Amino acid sequence: MKILDYINEQTVLTDLSSGDKKGVIDELAQPVAELTGLDHREIVRVLIERERLGSTGIGDGIAIPHGKINGLESLVLGFGLSHKGVNFDALDGKPTHIFFLLLSPDNSTGIHLRILARISKLLKEASFKEKLMQAKAPADIISTIGEVDEDF
């Protein structure tokens, strides 16, 4: 299984316009709602509820908002890029630029955790992050992920 098995160009946003946490979550949730047929407000609710437990802004310009949701058939990933940066209550207090959104079905703890771990590991690579930051279009993000994507 690979990251590319769960993400597609429809859920990739390369120019987020929101300037705050709720706005970014709302923006990232829209294409995922359209793809899955789930209610946009429910996706936002689940993600905000998870943020209340502790920020998914892990620092170094990265956030991985995630949650589990009823009615979802399989895990889905979204991606967002903010060139100006967003205050996402990151652990290091710095602006967040790279967002991976992860939604999974209620009963999928194993894959949910494996995807989180894989994304976190990839984002520790400076060259990978730099390529993501330089992306101009969703196809660029998919291509960049494809260069490093491997079965996990």
NUZAZA-695237 format. One record per residue (C-alpha): residue number from 1; x, y, z. Coordinates in steps of 0.5 Angstrom, whole numbers, plus 500, padded with zeros to 3 digits. Layout:
BEGIN
- NUM:X:Y:Z
...
% end
This chain:
BEGIN
- 1:500:500:500
- 2:502:507:498
- 3:500:514:500
- 4:498:515:492
- 5:493:510:494
- 6:489:515:498
- 7:490:522:495
- 8:489:524:488
- 9:489:531:485
- 10:482:533:486
- 11:484:533:494
- 12:490:537:493
- 13:490:545:494
- 14:497:548:492
- 15:495:555:494
- 16:491:556:500
- 17:488:562:502
- 18:485:562:509
- 19:489:565:514
- 20:487:561:520
- 21:486:554:523
- 22:479:554:522
- 23:479:557:515
- 24:485:552:513
- 25:481:546:515
- 26:474:548:512
- 27:478:549:505
- 28:482:542:506
- 29:475:539:507
- 30:471:542:501
- 31:475:537:496
- 32:475:531:501
- 33:467:532:502
- 34:466:533:494
- 35:470:526:493
- 36:467:522:498
- 37:460:525:498
- 38:460:526:506
- 39:458:532:509
- 40:463:538:509
- 41:460:541:516
- 42:461:534:519
- 43:468:533:516
- 44:470:540:519
- 45:467:538:526
- 46:471:532:526
- 47:477:535:525
- 48:476:541:529
- 49:474:536:535
- 50:481:533:534
- 51:484:539:534
- 52:481:541:541
- 53:485:535:544
- 54:492:538:541
- 55:494:541:535
- 56:496:537:529
- 57:501:542:528
- 58:507:538:529
- 59:512:544:528
- 60:517:546:522
- 61:512:548:518
- 62:508:542:518
- 63:501:540:520
- 64:497:533:519
- 65:490:535:521
- 66:486:528:522
- 67:480:524:524
- 68:476:518:524
- 69:469:519:521
- 70:463:515:520
- 71:460:513:513
- 72:467:513:510
- 73:469:507:506
- 74:476:508:506
- 75:482:512:508
- 76:482:519:504
- 77:488:524:504
- 78:488:531:502
- 79:494:536:501
- 80:494:544:502
- 81:500:549:501
- 82:500:556:504
- 83:505:560:501
- 84:504:565:507
- 85:504:561:512
- 86:498:560:518
- 87:498:560:525
- 88:496:553:526
- 89:498:553:534
- 90:504:549:532
- 91:508:546:537
- 92:514:550:535
- 93:510:556:535
- 94:512:558:527
- 95:507:559:521
- 96:505:552:518
- 97:506:552:510
- 98:505:544:509
- 99:498:541:511
- 100:496:533:510
- 101:489:532:511
- 102:488:525:513
- 103:481:522:514
- 104:479:515:516
- 105:473:510:517
- 106:472:509:525
- 107:474:502:525
- 108:481:503:521
- 109:486:504:527
- 110:492:500:524
- 111:492:504:517
- 112:491:511:520
- 113:497:510:524
- 114:501:507:519
- 115:499:513:514
- 116:501:518:519
- 117:507:515:521
- 118:509:515:514
- 119:507:522:512
- 120:511:524:518
- 121:517:520:516
- 122:517:523:509
- 123:516:530:512
- 124:523:530:516
- 125:527:530:509
- 126:528:537:507
- 127:529:536:500
- 128:522:533:500
- 129:519:539:504
- 130:522:544:499
- 131:520:540:493
- 132:513:541:496
- 133:514:548:497
- 134:516:549:490
- 135:510:546:487
- 136:505:550:483
- 137:500:545:481
- 138:496:539:484
- 139:500:534:479
- 140:507:537:482
- 141:505:535:489
- 142:503:528:486
- 143:509:527:482
- 144:513:529:488
- 145:510:524:493
- 146:511:519:487
- 147:518:520:487
- 148:519:518:494
- 149:513:513:495
- 150:514:506:497
- 151:510:500:500
- 152:509:501:508
% end
